[in-house]
Amino acid sequence: MFTAILLGAPTWVWPLLAALIALGVSQAFPRTMTLRRATIVPVALIVFSLSGVATTFRGQGIAILAWALSVAVAASLAAAAGAWRGIAWLPQQQRLHVPGSWWPMALILSLFITKFAVGITLAMQPSLARDALFALAVGALYGSFSGLFLSRGLAMWRVAHASLTQLTQQSA
C-alpha cells in the first residue's frame, strides 16, 4: 500500500521534495546572507504552512485559530530557549553570519512529510476535512512549524537591528 501511495503522488511532489532537501542542506553550513534573503525562507515556509491549513480546512476556523496560537507559542518558546544562537551581524559587509544547523532541514522535511501525510489521509478519508478535532490537530502542527520558522527569522532581524542600533549610537 505504501508503494502505491508513493507511485500515486503527483509528479510535482518529487521536484518539490528535492528542492526542499537542497534548501535544507544549504542551511547546514555557515554562510553570510543579506537580511532580505534571510527573511525569504521563513516567510515562504510560513505561507506554505498557512496555505496548507487554509486550503485543507475551508470553513474550519478552528484550524486557523489553532495554527495562529501554535505559531505564537512555538515562536515564544524558541525565543525563550535561545534557539538560533550564533547569528551575528557583519557591519562591514552589511550581512548576517548564520551558523550552519541541521534544524532547518529537520523542520522543512517535517513540514513536507506532515503536508504529504495529511494529503494522503484526506485522500483516503475526505470526511476528515470537516472533522474539527482533525482540523485542530493539523492546524496546531502546521502552526508549530511556522512558529519555529518565524522564530529563526525574528532572531536574524533582532541581531541585525541590535547591531545597527549600536552602530548608530556609537556614531552619534
C-alpha positions as CSV (number, residue, x, y, z in Angstrom):
1,M,0.0,0.0,0.0
2,F,2.8,2.4,0.8
3,T,4.4,1.9,-2.6
4,A,1.0,2.5,-4.2
5,I,0.7,5.8,-2.3
6,L,4.2,6.9,-3.4
7,L,3.5,6.0,-7.0
8,G,0.2,7.7,-6.9
9,A,1.6,11.0,-5.7
10,P,1.5,13.9,-8.2
11,T,4.8,14.2,-10.1
12,W,5.4,17.7,-8.9
13,V,5.8,16.4,-5.4
14,W,9.2,14.9,-6.1
15,P,10.9,18.0,-7.6
16,L,9.5,20.0,-4.7
17,L,11.0,17.5,-2.2
18,A,14.3,17.7,-4.0
19,A,14.3,21.5,-3.8
20,L,13.4,21.4,-0.1
21,I,16.2,19.0,0.6
22,A,18.6,21.2,-1.3
23,L,17.4,24.2,0.8
24,G,17.7,22.2,4.0
25,V,21.3,21.1,3.1
26,S,22.3,24.6,2.3
27,Q,21.2,25.6,5.8
28,A,23.6,23.1,7.4
29,F,26.7,25.1,6.6
30,P,27.8,28.5,7.9
31,R,27.1,31.3,5.5
32,T,26.6,35.0,5.1
33,M,23.4,36.5,3.7
34,T,21.6,39.7,3.4
35,L,18.8,40.4,5.8
36,R,16.3,40.3,2.9
37,R,17.5,36.8,1.9
38,A,17.3,35.6,5.5
39,T,13.7,36.7,5.6
40,I,12.6,34.9,2.4
41,V,12.9,31.3,3.6
42,P,10.9,31.7,6.9
43,V,8.2,33.8,5.2
44,A,7.9,31.3,2.3
45,L,7.7,28.3,4.6
46,I,5.1,30.1,6.8
47,V,3.0,30.9,3.8
48,F,3.3,27.2,2.7
49,S,2.1,26.1,6.1
50,L,-0.7,28.6,6.4
51,S,-1.9,27.8,2.8
52,G,-1.9,24.1,3.8
53,V,-4.3,24.8,6.7
54,A,-6.5,27.3,4.8
55,T,-7.0,25.2,1.7
56,T,-7.4,21.9,3.5
57,F,-9.9,23.1,6.1
58,R,-12.0,25.7,4.3
59,G,-14.7,26.9,6.7
60,Q,-13.0,25.3,9.7
61,G,-12.0,28.4,11.7
62,I,-10.7,26.2,14.4
63,A,-7.8,25.1,12.2
64,I,-6.7,28.7,11.5
65,L,-7.1,29.6,15.2
66,A,-5.0,26.5,16.2
67,W,-2.4,27.5,13.6
68,A,-2.2,31.1,14.9
69,L,-2.0,30.1,18.5
70,S,0.7,27.4,17.8
71,V,2.7,30.0,15.8
72,A,2.7,32.3,18.8
73,V,3.5,29.5,21.3
74,A,6.3,27.9,19.3
75,A,7.9,31.2,18.4
76,S,7.8,32.3,22.1
77,L,9.2,29.0,23.4
78,A,12.0,29.0,20.8
79,A,12.9,32.6,21.7
80,A,12.8,31.8,25.4
81,A,15.0,28.8,24.9
82,G,17.6,30.9,23.0
83,A,17.1,29.0,19.8
84,W,19.1,30.1,16.8
85,R,22.2,31.3,18.7
86,G,25.3,32.3,16.9
87,I,23.8,34.6,14.4
88,A,25.9,37.7,14.0
89,W,25.7,41.0,12.0
90,L,28.8,41.8,10.0
91,P,28.7,45.6,9.8
92,Q,31.4,45.9,7.1
93,Q,29.6,43.6,4.8
94,Q,26.0,44.6,5.8
95,R,25.2,40.9,6.1
96,L,24.3,38.3,8.6
97,H,26.6,35.5,9.5
98,V,24.4,32.4,10.1
99,P,26.0,29.3,11.6
100,G,25.2,26.1,10.0
101,S,22.4,23.9,11.5
102,W,20.5,20.8,10.6
103,W,17.5,22.0,12.4
104,P,16.1,23.9,9.4
105,M,16.4,20.7,7.4
106,A,14.5,18.8,10.1
107,L,11.8,21.4,10.2
108,I,11.5,21.6,6.4
109,L,11.2,17.9,6.0
110,S,8.8,17.6,8.9
111,L,6.5,20.1,7.3
112,F,6.7,18.4,4.0
113,I,6.0,15.0,5.5
114,T,3.1,16.4,7.5
115,K,1.6,18.0,4.4
116,F,2.1,14.8,2.4
117,A,0.6,12.6,5.2
118,V,-2.4,15.0,5.6
119,G,-2.9,14.8,1.8
120,I,-2.8,11.0,1.9
121,T,-5.1,10.9,4.9
122,L,-7.6,13.2,3.3
123,A,-7.5,11.3,0.0
124,M,-8.3,8.1,1.9
125,Q,-10.9,9.7,4.2
126,P,-12.1,13.0,2.7
127,S,-14.7,13.5,5.6
128,L,-11.8,14.3,7.9
129,A,-11.6,17.7,6.3
130,R,-14.8,18.5,8.1
131,D,-13.7,17.0,11.4
132,A,-13.0,19.7,14.0
133,L,-10.5,17.6,16.0
134,F,-8.5,16.7,12.9
135,A,-8.5,20.3,11.8
136,L,-7.4,21.4,15.3
137,A,-4.6,18.9,15.4
138,V,-3.3,19.6,11.9
139,G,-3.6,23.4,12.3
140,A,-1.7,23.2,15.6
141,L,1.1,21.1,14.0
142,Y,1.4,23.4,11.0
143,G,1.4,26.3,13.3
144,S,4.2,24.9,15.4
145,F,6.4,24.5,12.4
146,S,5.6,28.1,11.3
147,G,6.4,29.4,14.8
148,L,9.8,27.8,14.7
149,F,10.5,29.2,11.2
150,L,9.2,32.6,12.4
151,S,11.5,32.5,15.5
152,R,14.5,32.0,13.2
153,G,13.6,34.9,11.0
154,L,12.9,37.1,14.1
155,A,16.3,36.1,15.6
156,M,18.0,37.3,12.5
157,W,16.1,40.6,12.5
158,R,16.8,41.1,16.2
159,V,20.6,40.6,15.7
160,A,20.7,42.9,12.7
161,H,18.6,45.6,14.4
162,A,20.6,45.5,17.7
163,S,23.9,45.8,15.8
164,L,22.6,48.6,13.6
165,T,21.2,50.4,16.6
166,Q,24.5,50.0,18.5
167,L,26.4,51.4,15.5
168,T,24.1,54.3,15.2
169,Q,24.6,55.1,18.9
170,Q,28.3,54.9,18.6
171,S,28.3,57.3,15.6
172,A,26.3,59.9,17.5
